[in-house]
């Protein structure tokens, strides 16, 4: 019996349209990541030192938290 395996990704060139799509997807993902970082940084920056301490952070941690990648 023959089976057609569709679970593995296809490797190799995908042509000009595929490459343009890949560039576009990468650009959009970078833009989304930048915006998430900006929103996180702004949200944490408006908190008082007391509120930051309550969640276990200090002002110096804001940039580290904002630029770290999610654990998911």
PyMOL Python script that loads the backbone (N, CA, C, O; Angstrom):
from pymol import cmd

cmd.read_pdbstr("""\
ATOM      1  N   UNK A   1       0.846  -1.161   0.000  1.00  0.00           N
ATOM      2  CA  UNK A   1       0.000   0.000   0.000  1.00  0.00           C
ATOM      3  C   UNK A   1       0.896   1.229   0.000  1.00  0.00           C
ATOM      4  O   UNK A   1       1.883   1.281   0.734  1.00  0.00           O
ATOM      5  N   UNK A   2       0.562   2.202  -0.806  1.00  0.00           N
ATOM      6  CA  UNK A   2       1.316   3.446  -0.905  1.00  0.00           C
ATOM      7  C   UNK A   2       0.609   4.525  -0.101  1.00  0.00           C
ATOM      8  O   UNK A   2      -0.618   4.563  -0.016  1.00  0.00           O
ATOM      9  N   UNK A   3       1.406   5.389   0.477  1.00  0.00           N
ATOM     10  CA  UNK A   3       0.838   6.497   1.256  1.00  0.00           C
ATOM     11  C   UNK A   3       1.523   7.786   0.831  1.00  0.00           C
ATOM     12  O   UNK A   3       2.712   7.800   0.512  1.00  0.00           O
ATOM     13  N   UNK A   4       0.771   8.846   0.834  1.00  0.00           N
ATOM     14  CA  UNK A   4       1.298  10.165   0.484  1.00  0.00           C
ATOM     15  C   UNK A   4       1.474  10.933   1.777  1.00  0.00           C
ATOM     16  O   UNK A   4       0.496  11.277   2.440  1.00  0.00           O
ATOM     17  N   UNK A   5       2.722  11.204   2.138  1.00  0.00           N
ATOM     18  CA  UNK A   5       3.034  11.856   3.403  1.00  0.00           C
ATOM     19  C   UNK A   5       2.912  13.365   3.249  1.00  0.00           C
ATOM     20  O   UNK A   5       3.669  13.976   2.495  1.00  0.00           O
ATOM     21  N   UNK A   6       1.966  13.970   3.958  1.00  0.00           N
ATOM     22  CA  UNK A   6       1.764  15.419   3.891  1.00  0.00           C
ATOM     23  C   UNK A   6       2.152  16.108   5.184  1.00  0.00           C
ATOM     24  O   UNK A   6       1.909  17.305   5.343  1.00  0.00           O
ATOM     25  N   UNK A   7       2.755  15.373   6.114  1.00  0.00           N
ATOM     26  CA  UNK A   7       3.074  15.966   7.410  1.00  0.00           C
ATOM     27  C   UNK A   7       4.444  16.632   7.434  1.00  0.00           C
ATOM     28  O   UNK A   7       4.705  17.472   8.295  1.00  0.00           O
ATOM     29  N   UNK A   8       5.317  16.271   6.509  1.00  0.00           N
ATOM     30  CA  UNK A   8       6.645  16.862   6.488  1.00  0.00           C
ATOM     31  C   UNK A   8       6.644  18.143   5.672  1.00  0.00           C
ATOM     32  O   UNK A   8       5.959  18.230   4.653  1.00  0.00           O
ATOM     33  N   UNK A   9       7.405  19.138   6.112  1.00  0.00           N
ATOM     34  CA  UNK A   9       7.484  20.366   5.320  1.00  0.00           C
ATOM     35  C   UNK A   9       8.247  20.121   4.022  1.00  0.00           C
ATOM     36  O   UNK A   9       9.103  19.240   3.945  1.00  0.00           O
ATOM     37  N   UNK A  10       7.931  20.895   3.032  1.00  0.00           N
ATOM     38  CA  UNK A  10       8.614  20.781   1.754  1.00  0.00           C
ATOM     39  C   UNK A  10       9.842  21.675   1.784  1.00  0.00           C
ATOM     40  O   UNK A  10       9.754  22.855   2.124  1.00  0.00           O
ATOM     41  N   UNK A  11      10.980  21.109   1.427  1.00  0.00           N
ATOM     42  CA  UNK A  11      12.217  21.866   1.415  1.00  0.00           C
ATOM     43  C   UNK A  11      12.601  22.191  -0.019  1.00  0.00           C
ATOM     44  O   UNK A  11      12.192  21.505  -0.956  1.00  0.00           O
ATOM     45  N   UNK A  12      13.378  23.228  -0.175  1.00  0.00           N
ATOM     46  CA  UNK A  12      13.832  23.611  -1.492  1.00  0.00           C
ATOM     47  C   UNK A  12      13.251  24.951  -1.886  1.00  0.00           C
ATOM     48  O   UNK A  12      12.595  25.615  -1.083  1.00  0.00           O
ATOM     49  N   UNK A  13      13.488  25.340  -3.099  1.00  0.00           N
ATOM     50  CA  UNK A  13      13.002  26.635  -3.563  1.00  0.00           C
ATOM     51  C   UNK A  13      11.515  26.562  -3.848  1.00  0.00           C
ATOM     52  O   UNK A  13      10.998  25.534  -4.285  1.00  0.00           O
ATOM     53  N   UNK A  14      10.854  27.644  -3.598  1.00  0.00           N
ATOM     54  CA  UNK A  14       9.412  27.694  -3.837  1.00  0.00           C
ATOM     55  C   UNK A  14       9.080  28.695  -4.926  1.00  0.00           C
ATOM     56  O   UNK A  14       7.915  29.044  -5.115  1.00  0.00           O
ATOM     57  N   UNK A  15      10.073  29.149  -5.628  1.00  0.00           N
ATOM     58  CA  UNK A  15       9.827  30.096  -6.703  1.00  0.00           C
ATOM     59  C   UNK A  15       9.795  31.526  -6.201  1.00  0.00           C
ATOM     60  O   UNK A  15       9.905  31.792  -5.004  1.00  0.00           O
ATOM     61  N   UNK A  16       9.644  32.425  -7.136  1.00  0.00           N
ATOM     62  CA  UNK A  16       9.671  33.855  -6.818  1.00  0.00           C
ATOM     63  C   UNK A  16       8.505  34.262  -5.924  1.00  0.00           C
ATOM     64  O   UNK A  16       8.696  35.010  -4.965  1.00  0.00           O
ATOM     65  N   UNK A  17       7.313  33.787  -6.221  1.00  0.00           N
ATOM     66  CA  UNK A  17       6.137  34.155  -5.422  1.00  0.00           C
ATOM     67  C   UNK A  17       6.286  33.656  -3.989  1.00  0.00           C
ATOM     68  O   UNK A  17       5.939  34.368  -3.047  1.00  0.00           O
ATOM     69  N   UNK A  18       6.798  32.443  -3.818  1.00  0.00           N
ATOM     70  CA  UNK A  18       7.012  31.904  -2.476  1.00  0.00           C
ATOM     71  C   UNK A  18       8.038  32.697  -1.700  1.00  0.00           C
ATOM     72  O   UNK A  18       7.884  32.914  -0.498  1.00  0.00           O
ATOM     73  N   UNK A  19       9.081  33.129  -2.379  1.00  0.00           N
ATOM     74  CA  UNK A  19      10.110  33.928  -1.713  1.00  0.00           C
ATOM     75  C   UNK A  19       9.570  35.291  -1.310  1.00  0.00           C
ATOM     76  O   UNK A  19       9.876  35.787  -0.226  1.00  0.00           O
ATOM     77  N   UNK A  20       8.776  35.892  -2.171  1.00  0.00           N
ATOM     78  CA  UNK A  20       8.160  37.182  -1.830  1.00  0.00           C
ATOM     79  C   UNK A  20       7.222  37.001  -0.640  1.00  0.00           C
ATOM     80  O   UNK A  20       7.187  37.845   0.255  1.00  0.00           O
ATOM     81  N   UNK A  21       6.466  35.912  -0.623  1.00  0.00           N
ATOM     82  CA  UNK A  21       5.580  35.626   0.506  1.00  0.00           C
ATOM     83  C   UNK A  21       6.343  35.428   1.794  1.00  0.00           C
ATOM     84  O   UNK A  21       5.906  35.877   2.854  1.00  0.00           O
ATOM     85  N   UNK A  22       7.483  34.757   1.712  1.00  0.00           N
ATOM     86  CA  UNK A  22       8.321  34.544   2.894  1.00  0.00           C
ATOM     87  C   UNK A  22       8.864  35.863   3.426  1.00  0.00           C
ATOM     88  O   UNK A  22       8.872  36.093   4.635  1.00  0.00           O
ATOM     89  N   UNK A  23       9.315  36.726   2.527  1.00  0.00           N
ATOM     90  CA  UNK A  23       9.816  38.041   2.941  1.00  0.00           C
ATOM     91  C   UNK A  23       8.703  38.846   3.598  1.00  0.00           C
ATOM     92  O   UNK A  23       8.923  39.485   4.627  1.00  0.00           O
ATOM     93  N   UNK A  24       7.516  38.819   3.014  1.00  0.00           N
ATOM     94  CA  UNK A  24       6.372  39.546   3.566  1.00  0.00           C
ATOM     95  C   UNK A  24       6.011  39.004   4.951  1.00  0.00           C
ATOM     96  O   UNK A  24       5.776  39.775   5.882  1.00  0.00           O
ATOM     97  N   UNK A  25       5.969  37.689   5.081  1.00  0.00           N
ATOM     98  CA  UNK A  25       5.626  37.074   6.363  1.00  0.00           C
ATOM     99  C   UNK A  25       6.655  37.432   7.430  1.00  0.00           C
ATOM    100  O   UNK A  25       6.292  37.733   8.567  1.00  0.00           O
ATOM    101  N   UNK A  26       7.927  37.402   7.072  1.00  0.00           N
ATOM    102  CA  UNK A  26       8.983  37.774   8.011  1.00  0.00           C
ATOM    103  C   UNK A  26       8.857  39.231   8.431  1.00  0.00           C
ATOM    104  O   UNK A  26       9.024  39.563   9.605  1.00  0.00           O
ATOM    105  N   UNK A  27       8.563  40.098   7.468  1.00  0.00           N
ATOM    106  CA  UNK A  27       8.387  41.519   7.769  1.00  0.00           C
ATOM    107  C   UNK A  27       7.215  41.744   8.721  1.00  0.00           C
ATOM    108  O   UNK A  27       7.336  42.500   9.684  1.00  0.00           O
ATOM    109  N   UNK A  28       6.095  41.101   8.462  1.00  0.00           N
ATOM    110  CA  UNK A  28       4.919  41.256   9.319  1.00  0.00           C
ATOM    111  C   UNK A  28       5.195  40.718  10.720  1.00  0.00           C
ATOM    112  O   UNK A  28       4.798  41.338  11.706  1.00  0.00           O
ATOM    113  N   UNK A  29       5.869  39.575  10.820  1.00  0.00           N
ATOM    114  CA  UNK A  29       6.192  39.007  12.135  1.00  0.00           C
ATOM    115  C   UNK A  29       7.111  39.932  12.922  1.00  0.00           C
ATOM    116  O   UNK A  29       6.950  40.089  14.133  1.00  0.00           O
ATOM    117  N   UNK A  30       8.074  40.545  12.237  1.00  0.00           N
ATOM    118  CA  UNK A  30       8.976  41.493  12.899  1.00  0.00           C
ATOM    119  C   UNK A  30       8.213  42.716  13.380  1.00  0.00           C
ATOM    120  O   UNK A  30       8.463  43.216  14.477  1.00  0.00           O
ATOM    121  N   UNK A  31       7.298  43.194  12.574  1.00  0.00           N
ATOM    122  CA  UNK A  31       6.478  44.349  12.942  1.00  0.00           C
ATOM    123  C   UNK A  31       5.589  44.033  14.144  1.00  0.00           C
ATOM    124  O   UNK A  31       5.450  44.862  15.043  1.00  0.00           O
ATOM    125  N   UNK A  32       5.000  42.868  14.167  1.00  0.00           N
ATOM    126  CA  UNK A  32       4.152  42.459  15.295  1.00  0.00           C
ATOM    127  C   UNK A  32       4.980  42.338  16.567  1.00  0.00           C
ATOM    128  O   UNK A  32       4.544  42.769  17.635  1.00  0.00           O
ATOM    129  N   UNK A  33       6.169  41.756  16.461  1.00  0.00           N
ATOM    130  CA  UNK A  33       7.031  41.626  17.635  1.00  0.00           C
ATOM    131  C   UNK A  33       7.454  42.997  18.160  1.00  0.00           C
ATOM    132  O   UNK A  33       7.471  43.213  19.372  1.00  0.00           O
ATOM    133  N   UNK A  34       7.794  43.918  17.269  1.00  0.00           N
ATOM    134  CA  UNK A  34       8.171  45.273  17.678  1.00  0.00           C
ATOM    135  C   UNK A  34       7.008  45.946  18.410  1.00  0.00           C
ATOM    136  O   UNK A  34       7.209  46.598  19.435  1.00  0.00           O
ATOM    137  N   UNK A  35       5.790  45.786  17.880  1.00  0.00           N
ATOM    138  CA  UNK A  35       4.629  46.426  18.498  1.00  0.00           C
ATOM    139  C   UNK A  35       4.340  45.821  19.875  1.00  0.00           C
ATOM    140  O   UNK A  35       4.011  46.552  20.810  1.00  0.00           O
ATOM    141  N   UNK A  36       4.458  44.508  20.009  1.00  0.00           N
ATOM    142  CA  UNK A  36       4.256  43.869  21.311  1.00  0.00           C
ATOM    143  C   UNK A  36       5.273  44.369  22.334  1.00  0.00           C
ATOM    144  O   UNK A  36       4.932  44.610  23.492  1.00  0.00           O
ATOM    145  N   UNK A  37       6.520  44.522  21.901  1.00  0.00           N
ATOM    146  CA  UNK A  37       7.565  45.055  22.784  1.00  0.00           C
ATOM    147  C   UNK A  37       7.238  46.472  23.212  1.00  0.00           C
ATOM    148  O   UNK A  37       7.393  46.823  24.381  1.00  0.00           O
ATOM    149  N   UNK A  38       6.792  47.281  22.280  1.00  0.00           N
ATOM    150  CA  UNK A  38       6.442  48.679  22.567  1.00  0.00           C
ATOM    151  C   UNK A  38       5.291  48.754  23.569  1.00  0.00           C
ATOM    152  O   UNK A  38       5.342  49.539  24.517  1.00  0.00           O
ATOM    153  N   UNK A  39       4.265  47.950  23.365  1.00  0.00           N
ATOM    154  CA  UNK A  39       3.102  47.965  24.257  1.00  0.00           C
ATOM    155  C   UNK A  39       3.495  47.499  25.659  1.00  0.00           C
ATOM    156  O   UNK A  39       3.079  48.096  26.651  1.00  0.00           O
ATOM    157  N   UNK A  40       4.288  46.441  25.741  1.00  0.00           N
ATOM    158  CA  UNK A  40       4.731  45.938  27.045  1.00  0.00           C
ATOM    159  C   UNK A  40       5.559  46.979  27.780  1.00  0.00           C
ATOM    160  O   UNK A  40       5.355  47.230  28.968  1.00  0.00           O
ATOM    161  N   UNK A  41       6.503  47.584  27.053  1.00  0.00           N
ATOM    162  CA  UNK A  41       7.364  48.608  27.666  1.00  0.00           C
ATOM    163  C   UNK A  41       6.525  49.780  28.173  1.00  0.00           C
ATOM    164  O   UNK A  41       6.738  50.244  29.293  1.00  0.00           O
ATOM    165  N   UNK A  42       5.590  50.260  27.385  1.00  0.00           N
ATOM    166  CA  UNK A  42       4.755  51.396  27.794  1.00  0.00           C
ATOM    167  C   UNK A  42       3.847  51.038  28.964  1.00  0.00           C
ATOM    168  O   UNK A  42       3.644  51.851  29.866  1.00  0.00           O
ATOM    169  N   UNK A  43       3.300  49.826  28.951  1.00  0.00           N
ATOM    170  CA  UNK A  43       2.414  49.399  30.042  1.00  0.00           C
ATOM    171  C   UNK A  43       3.158  49.308  31.367  1.00  0.00           C
ATOM    172  O   UNK A  43       2.640  49.726  32.403  1.00  0.00           O
ATOM    173  N   UNK A  44       4.364  48.765  31.337  1.00  0.00           N
ATOM    174  CA  UNK A  44       5.138  48.640  32.575  1.00  0.00           C
ATOM    175  C   UNK A  44       5.706  49.975  33.030  1.00  0.00           C
ATOM    176  O   UNK A  44       5.893  50.196  34.226  1.00  0.00           O
ATOM    177  N   UNK A  45       5.982  50.865  32.084  1.00  0.00           N
ATOM    178  CA  UNK A  45       6.573  52.157  32.441  1.00  0.00           C
ATOM    179  C   UNK A  45       5.612  53.060  33.202  1.00  0.00           C
ATOM    180  O   UNK A  45       6.055  53.906  33.980  1.00  0.00           O
ATOM    181  N   UNK A  46       4.321  52.901  33.000  1.00  0.00           N
ATOM    182  CA  UNK A  46       3.365  53.766  33.695  1.00  0.00           C
ATOM    183  C   UNK A  46       3.094  53.303  35.125  1.00  0.00           C
ATOM    184  O   UNK A  46       2.475  54.032  35.899  1.00  0.00           O
ATOM    185  N   UNK A  47       3.548  52.098  35.487  1.00  0.00           N
ATOM    186  CA  UNK A  47       3.350  51.613  36.853  1.00  0.00           C
ATOM    187  C   UNK A  47       4.293  52.329  37.811  1.00  0.00           C
ATOM    188  O   UNK A  47       5.402  52.717  37.444  1.00  0.00           O
ATOM    189  N   UNK A  48       3.831  52.494  39.040  1.00  0.00           N
ATOM    190  CA  UNK A  48       4.676  53.096  40.069  1.00  0.00           C
ATOM    191  C   UNK A  48       5.697  52.065  40.553  1.00  0.00           C
ATOM    192  O   UNK A  48       5.575  50.873  40.270  1.00  0.00           O
ATOM    193  N   UNK A  49       6.698  52.541  41.283  1.00  0.00           N
ATOM    194  CA  UNK A  49       7.702  51.627  41.825  1.00  0.00           C
ATOM    195  C   UNK A  49       7.064  50.615  42.770  1.00  0.00           C
ATOM    196  O   UNK A  49       7.477  49.457  42.820  1.00  0.00           O
ATOM    197  N   UNK A  50       6.074  51.048  43.504  1.00  0.00           N
ATOM    198  CA  UNK A  50       5.374  50.146  44.430  1.00  0.00           C
ATOM    199  C   UNK A  50       4.642  49.042  43.671  1.00  0.00           C
ATOM    200  O   UNK A  50       4.686  47.876  44.064  1.00  0.00           O
ATOM    201  N   UNK A  51       3.969  49.414  42.582  1.00  0.00           N
ATOM    202  CA  UNK A  51       3.247  48.427  41.783  1.00  0.00           C
ATOM    203  C   UNK A  51       4.212  47.445  41.110  1.00  0.00           C
ATOM    204  O   UNK A  51       3.923  46.252  41.013  1.00  0.00           O
ATOM    205  N   UNK A  52       5.351  47.951  40.649  1.00  0.00           N
ATOM    206  CA  UNK A  52       6.354  47.069  40.064  1.00  0.00           C
ATOM    207  C   UNK A  52       6.902  46.097  41.105  1.00  0.00           C
ATOM    208  O   UNK A  52       7.114  44.920  40.811  1.00  0.00           O
ATOM    209  N   UNK A  53       7.128  46.589  42.320  1.00  0.00           N
ATOM    210  CA  UNK A  53       7.617  45.730  43.394  1.00  0.00           C
ATOM    211  C   UNK A  53       6.594  44.651  43.723  1.00  0.00           C
ATOM    212  O   UNK A  53       6.962  43.514  44.019  1.00  0.00           O
ATOM    213  N   UNK A  54       5.306  45.005  43.671  1.00  0.00           N
ATOM    214  CA  UNK A  54       4.250  44.031  43.960  1.00  0.00           C
ATOM    215  C   UNK A  54       4.260  42.860  42.982  1.00  0.00           C
ATOM    216  O   UNK A  54       3.903  41.743  43.356  1.00  0.00           O
ATOM    217  N   UNK A  55       4.664  43.099  41.737  1.00  0.00           N
ATOM    218  CA  UNK A  55       4.710  42.010  40.761  1.00  0.00           C
ATOM    219  C   UNK A  55       6.126  41.444  40.604  1.00  0.00           C
ATOM    220  O   UNK A  55       6.391  40.643  39.707  1.00  0.00           O
ATOM    221  N   UNK A  56       7.021  41.872  41.487  1.00  0.00           N
ATOM    222  CA  UNK A  56       8.358  41.305  41.528  1.00  0.00           C
ATOM    223  C   UNK A  56       9.338  41.886  40.525  1.00  0.00           C
ATOM    224  O   UNK A  56      10.285  41.211  40.122  1.00  0.00           O
ATOM    225  N   UNK A  57       9.122  43.124  40.119  1.00  0.00           N
ATOM    226  CA  UNK A  57      10.006  43.772  39.149  1.00  0.00           C
ATOM    227  C   UNK A  57      10.540  45.077  39.704  1.00  0.00           C
ATOM    228  O   UNK A  57      10.038  45.592  40.703  1.00  0.00           O
ATOM    229  N   UNK A  58      11.556  45.604  39.053  1.00  0.00           N
ATOM    230  CA  UNK A  58      12.034  46.944  39.328  1.00  0.00           C
ATOM    231  C   UNK A  58      12.163  47.660  37.984  1.00  0.00           C
ATOM    232  O   UNK A  58      12.011  47.033  36.936  1.00  0.00           O
ATOM    233  N   UNK A  59      12.437  48.952  38.002  1.00  0.00           N
ATOM    234  CA  UNK A  59      12.517  49.739  36.760  1.00  0.00           C
ATOM    235  C   UNK A  59      13.545  49.167  35.785  1.00  0.00           C
ATOM    236  O   UNK A  59      13.350  49.209  34.570  1.00  0.00           O
ATOM    237  N   UNK A  60      14.627  48.640  36.319  1.00  0.00           N
ATOM    238  CA  UNK A  60      15.671  48.090  35.467  1.00  0.00           C
ATOM    239  C   UNK A  60      15.255  46.823  34.732  1.00  0.00           C
ATOM    240  O   UNK A  60      15.880  46.450  33.739  1.00  0.00           O
ATOM    241  N   UNK A  61      14.206  46.157  35.211  1.00  0.00           N
ATOM    242  CA  UNK A  61      13.737  44.920  34.584  1.00  0.00           C
ATOM    243  C   UNK A  61      12.826  45.164  33.390  1.00  0.00           C
ATOM    244  O   UNK A  61      12.580  44.241  32.614  1.00  0.00           O
ATOM    245  N   UNK A  62      12.322  46.376  33.223  1.00  0.00           N
ATOM    246  CA  UNK A  62      11.323  46.643  32.185  1.00  0.00           C
ATOM    247  C   UNK A  62      11.855  46.315  30.797  1.00  0.00           C
ATOM    248  O   UNK A  62      11.177  45.640  30.023  1.00  0.00           O
ATOM    249  N   UNK A  63      13.043  46.776  30.472  1.00  0.00           N
ATOM    250  CA  UNK A  63      13.592  46.524  29.129  1.00  0.00           C
ATOM    251  C   UNK A  63      13.846  45.030  28.903  1.00  0.00           C
ATOM    252  O   UNK A  63      13.609  44.517  27.809  1.00  0.00           O
ATOM    253  N   UNK A  64      14.322  44.343  29.927  1.00  0.00           N
ATOM    254  CA  UNK A  64      14.584  42.914  29.810  1.00  0.00           C
ATOM    255  C   UNK A  64      13.277  42.149  29.574  1.00  0.00           C
ATOM    256  O   UNK A  64      13.214  41.270  28.714  1.00  0.00           O
ATOM    257  N   UNK A  65      12.243  42.488  30.338  1.00  0.00           N
ATOM    258  CA  UNK A  65      10.954  41.829  30.187  1.00  0.00           C
ATOM    259  C   UNK A  65      10.343  42.131  28.826  1.00  0.00           C
ATOM    260  O   UNK A  65       9.797  41.240  28.177  1.00  0.00           O
ATOM    261  N   UNK A  66      10.433  43.376  28.397  1.00  0.00           N
ATOM    262  CA  UNK A  66       9.809  43.787  27.138  1.00  0.00           C
ATOM    263  C   UNK A  66      10.466  43.118  25.941  1.00  0.00           C
ATOM    264  O   UNK A  66       9.782  42.787  24.973  1.00  0.00           O
ATOM    265  N   UNK A  67      11.765  42.912  25.984  1.00  0.00           N
ATOM    266  CA  UNK A  67      12.462  42.361  24.819  1.00  0.00           C
ATOM    267  C   UNK A  67      12.640  40.846  24.878  1.00  0.00           C
ATOM    268  O   UNK A  67      13.124  40.252  23.915  1.00  0.00           O
ATOM    269  N   UNK A  68      12.262  40.213  25.980  1.00  0.00           N
ATOM    270  CA  UNK A  68      12.414  38.756  26.054  1.00  0.00           C
ATOM    271  C   UNK A  68      11.317  38.080  25.237  1.00  0.00           C
ATOM    272  O   UNK A  68      10.207  38.594  25.105  1.00  0.00           O
ATOM    273  N   UNK A  69      11.655  36.932  24.701  1.00  0.00           N
ATOM    274  CA  UNK A  69      10.703  36.177  23.893  1.00  0.00           C
ATOM    275  C   UNK A  69       9.790  35.383  24.813  1.00  0.00           C
ATOM    276  O   UNK A  69      10.215  34.971  25.892  1.00  0.00           O
ATOM    277  N   UNK A  70       8.551  35.159  24.411  1.00  0.00           N
ATOM    278  CA  UNK A  70       7.634  34.391  25.250  1.00  0.00           C
ATOM    279  C   UNK A  70       8.099  32.939  25.394  1.00  0.00           C
ATOM    280  O   UNK A  70       8.787  32.406  24.523  1.00  0.00           O
ATOM    281  N   UNK A  71       7.717  32.321  26.491  1.00  0.00           N
ATOM    282  CA  UNK A  71       8.117  30.944  26.771  1.00  0.00           C
ATOM    283  C   UNK A  71       7.267  29.923  26.026  1.00  0.00           C
ATOM    284  O   UNK A  71       7.566  28.729  26.057  1.00  0.00           O
ATOM    285  N   UNK A  72       6.250  30.361  25.381  1.00  0.00           N
ATOM    286  CA  UNK A  72       5.341  29.436  24.684  1.00  0.00           C
ATOM    287  C   UNK A  72       5.978  28.902  23.429  1.00  0.00           C
ATOM    288  O   UNK A  72       5.364  28.111  22.713  1.00  0.00           O
TER     289      UNK A  72
END
""", "prot")
cmd.dss("prot")
cmd.show_as("cartoon", "prot")
cmd.util.cbc("prot")
cmd.orient("prot")
